[in-house]
């Protein structure tokens, strides 16, 4: 039987995105010149065009001055905790019922946004890490992410301050996920979370985890031989083991280790032997191949960051709340894209829906939002000059 055919228009997409943002962010109309709907339209236009609020406000004919937009946005935002609460509710709006009340594999990660300025009010607003993009100063954000039947959703976002313990960051993320009815079956974490404090926190909470084991100690080619966790990097065969991590305070954490060895065989232009070393706890893997394939699913969270960058408003503001807001809006737009593909653009069939990503790419969704906003508020197609255009172009 032939399935009925319908059309999802750009107006439908714009209406849903604006409704989700207006409902959950609850921005108030602070002035008649810049109501909340117009303010969000400027933000969405800047996200779609990958430009600044200044450029977006100058482009829309019905928008107020760029200074009014920036002042209104900064004055409309609540404190950190309330802003995170509103952004996280917008992220999970329309969460599939199959995820609520279930235990799912969750991925947590930290994303760093390079920052070249001074702190706005307090020194802990700026995160310090290894140099990247010409700076060692960043605004850091942590997210928790779920992948189920092709639905790749960001469940929660939180701002990470300088010197903040990672167990506290994980506690906040898991709290938000639990508030929305999603609990971890196991956690997939980056190697940056492989510290004694994080491991003891997860083990105390009975939360199984899987992550790469950082290699420390003497190198393989050292005259005295490898030491520490680098012993696993010298393995010739895949296998299982145990390892005890110790921090500077003498606290210890015991984990199981899985070593996956394979030949590069010219992959990515490399030859020789590759050794992947994983640390895990609370799991009973069926095979070494299961460990590798399961951890590979964590890489989907990196895809969410790449798509977030496709809708991240360019800004040089020092206000960390504004920066958090703009990152949250980009992730909300990406979740809207995921929701549309599952609810409206997928093909129903027996055994599960089939996702049709070619029907609407994320960049196309952003272009649709740009078109609707420009049609509604108009576009400035000229700029002020001090010379007569008639005389300039006549020459």
Secondary structure, DSSP 8 states (H G I E B T S, - for coil): ---------HHHHHHHHHHHHHHHH------SSS-HHHHHHHHHHHHHHT-BHHHHHHHBTTS--HHHHHHHHHHH---HHHHHHHHHHHHTTT--TTTTTEEEEEEEEEEEEE--S--SS-GGGSEEEEEETTEEEEEEEEEEEEEETTEEEEEEEEEE-TT--HHHHHHHHHHHHHHTTEEEEEEEE-GGG-SHHHHHHHHHTT--EEEE----SS-TTSTT---GGGGGGG-SS-EEEEEEEE-TTS-EEEEEEEEEEEE-TTGGG--SEEEEEEEEES---S-HHHHHHHHHGGGHHHHHHHHHHTT--B-----HHHHHHHHHHHHHHHHHHHHHIIIIISB--TTS-B--GGGS-HHHHHHHHHHHHHHHH-B------SS-HHHHHH-
